[in-house]
Amino acid sequence: MVFNHDVLKIDPWEQLEKLSKFLVEQVNVVFRRKGVVIGLSGGIDSACIAAVAVHALGKDKVVGLVLPETETNPISSEYAIKHAQALGIEYRQIPITSTVDSVVPYEWRDQFIQKLIPEYTPGCKYNISLPTDLLERDSFSFYWLQVQMPDGEIKKKRLNLDEFRTVTAFANIKIRARMLHLYAEADRRNLLVVGTTNRTEFVLGDFCKYGDGGTDIEPLTSLYKNQIYQLAEYLEVVPEIINRQPSPDTFSLPVTDQEFFFRISFDKLDFLLYAWEHEVAAGDAGKVLDIPEDGVKRAYKDFASKHRATAHLREVSRTLD
């Protein structure tokens, strides 16, 4: 195959019609629901699929839920609401802090972080992140806990596997709490829960089982993040969302998707992932993207590892049969 800078270009109208046909069929024929409900995060993926749903079903059959908790970036709700208003759809904002706290208390999380970084006190902002220079050098995928002190100083601690799992378990409760509210709305009103996972996230496993991965349908898994942006431009998603840096938005201290999971900048990531999926030789991909062959091989190795480690996320629950 020919690998070049045009391999990710799409015809936005063609993709819009394809996605619209899928949504109409799922809502009217497969599930037989009155419409759809979408969790609006203030990010590009949820904004894009909400706009597609309006095109496919009409604004009266699309409901948006904005689901912040105490540590969500306030700008997320602001952008989500602005986009919902631009689309003319019904939306509601439902704080989920009490839902999260009822499962794993914030106090317990604070106590755990304080064991790792004694200077931490409730109210300090925190995140976890990975080294982001995978293309430049070989390095281990060690996560770091970062805590911002009241004076702005950042304290860091490298996490072992058990510590990482504990911190991310709390973050995942937030994601799963949102899904509880989406299904409560869907069941009450006979709506379909529409997911927002794109192909980049789906292939590499950047989603939470029974959280953002626990939806009725996932229309965007055929489109890389790069292509989501192309479609969003065509659909005139509000510019604040288009220009926003992608983030999981589950930690009080902001962290990008690149820092938290992908380790590669988005201007290279999707091209490399496409090349890996289509078995483009590392040397050939490197020449096109102006990346050393060793860097491409490191990316391919990382993709293979992530894809293998998250295979269970892409499967339905196992049954006896």
Secondary structure, DSSP 8 states (H G I E B T S, - for coil): ---STTTT---HHHHHHHHHHHHHHIIIIIS--SEEEEE--SSHHHHHHHHHHHHHH-GGGEEEEE---TTS-HHHHHHHHHHHHHHT-EEEE---HHHHHHHS-HHHHHHHHHHHSTT--TT-EEEEE--S-TTTS------EEEEE-TTS-EEEEE--HHHHHHHHHHHHHHHHHHHHHHHHHHHHHTEEEB----HHHHHHT-S-TTTTT-SSB-GGGGS-HHHHHHHHHHTT--HHHHTS------SSS---HIIIII-S-HHHHHHHHHHHHTT--HHHHHHHHT--HHHHHHHHHHHHHHHHHTGGGGS------
